[in-house]
Amino acid sequence: MNGFYGIINKSTFVNAYDYKQFQIYPQYQYLHIMEGDDVSNPMIVASQNDLFGVIDIHDNVIIPFEYEDIKRNFSWKLGKMFEVSKDGKSYFYIDSHNQAY
């Protein structure tokens, strides 16, 4: 919507002009739902103001929007870690508490 992405529940979505119809209102430049074990509460890689972070399905910020890149690979599914970079060149791993490893 207007160049931004959000999340809807397709089975109940009727009116795009009613913000209550959205699970997550379109406010992000990018959204990618990560594959994981908890399908009812997945981690979602999002981009806002040209920086990446992670949100949950309730639009709570899990990882702050401070990274130039977050890889969308199997590191979340396999090791519960996100592969991130602050400069787009050097990558390191963080957990869901933004603790670096």
C-alpha positions as CSV (number, residue, x, y, z in Angstrom):
1,M,0.0,0.0,0.0
2,N,1.5,3.3,-1.2
3,G,4.9,1.5,-1.6
4,F,4.9,0.0,1.9
5,Y,4.3,-3.6,3.1
6,G,2.1,-5.0,5.9
7,I,0.5,-8.3,6.7
8,I,-3.2,-9.3,6.4
9,N,-5.2,-12.3,7.4
10,K,-6.4,-13.2,3.9
11,S,-9.6,-15.0,5.1
12,T,-11.0,-11.9,7.0
13,F,-9.5,-9.0,5.0
14,V,-12.2,-6.9,3.3
15,N,-11.3,-3.2,3.3
16,A,-7.8,-1.8,2.7
17,Y,-8.9,1.6,4.0
18,D,-9.7,0.3,7.5
19,Y,-6.4,0.0,9.4
20,K,-8.0,-2.5,11.8
21,Q,-8.2,-4.9,8.9
22,F,-4.4,-5.3,8.9
23,Q,-2.4,-7.7,11.2
24,I,0.5,-5.4,10.6
25,Y,-0.3,-2.0,9.0
26,P,1.8,-1.3,5.8
27,Q,4.7,0.8,7.2
28,Y,7.7,-1.3,6.2
29,Q,9.9,-1.1,3.0
30,Y,10.4,-4.9,3.1
31,L,8.9,-7.9,5.0
32,H,10.1,-11.5,5.0
33,I,8.5,-14.1,7.2
34,M,11.3,-16.4,8.5
35,E,10.7,-20.2,8.5
36,G,10.9,-21.6,12.0
37,D,9.3,-24.0,14.4
38,D,6.7,-21.7,15.8
39,V,4.4,-21.1,12.8
40,S,1.8,-19.2,15.0
41,N,4.4,-16.6,16.0
42,P,7.1,-16.3,13.3
43,M,10.0,-13.9,13.2
44,I,9.7,-11.3,10.5
45,V,12.7,-9.5,8.9
46,A,11.6,-6.0,8.2
47,S,13.1,-2.8,6.8
48,Q,12.3,0.7,7.9
49,N,14.2,3.9,7.1
50,D,16.7,1.8,5.0
51,L,17.7,-0.3,8.1
52,F,16.8,-3.9,8.9
53,G,15.4,-5.3,12.1
54,V,13.1,-8.1,13.2
55,I,9.5,-7.9,14.3
56,D,6.9,-10.5,15.5
57,I,3.4,-11.0,14.1
58,H,2.1,-8.5,16.6
59,D,4.4,-5.8,15.3
60,N,6.6,-5.9,18.4
61,V,10.2,-5.0,17.7
62,I,12.4,-8.1,18.5
63,I,15.7,-6.8,17.0
64,P,16.0,-3.0,16.6
65,F,16.3,-1.4,13.2
66,E,20.0,-0.9,13.2
67,Y,21.4,-3.3,10.6
68,E,22.3,-2.7,7.0
69,D,21.5,-6.3,6.2
70,I,20.0,-9.4,7.8
71,K,20.4,-12.5,5.7
72,R,17.3,-14.6,5.0
73,N,18.9,-18.0,5.3
74,F,18.4,-21.0,7.5
75,S,20.4,-19.7,10.5
76,W,17.2,-18.8,12.3
77,K,15.6,-22.2,11.7
78,L,18.7,-24.2,12.4
79,G,20.3,-22.3,15.2
80,K,17.9,-19.6,16.4
81,M,20.3,-16.9,15.2
82,F,20.2,-14.1,12.7
83,E,23.2,-13.4,10.4
84,V,23.5,-9.6,10.4
85,S,25.8,-6.8,9.2
86,K,26.1,-3.1,10.2
87,D,28.3,-2.3,7.2
88,G,27.1,-4.7,4.5
89,K,30.5,-6.5,4.5
90,S,31.2,-8.0,7.9
91,Y,28.6,-10.4,9.2
92,F,28.1,-11.8,12.6
93,Y,25.3,-13.7,14.4
94,I,22.8,-12.4,17.0
95,D,20.1,-14.2,18.9
96,S,16.5,-12.9,19.5
97,H,17.8,-10.7,22.3
98,N,20.2,-8.9,20.0
99,Q,23.2,-10.6,21.8
100,A,26.1,-10.9,19.3
101,Y,28.2,-14.1,18.9
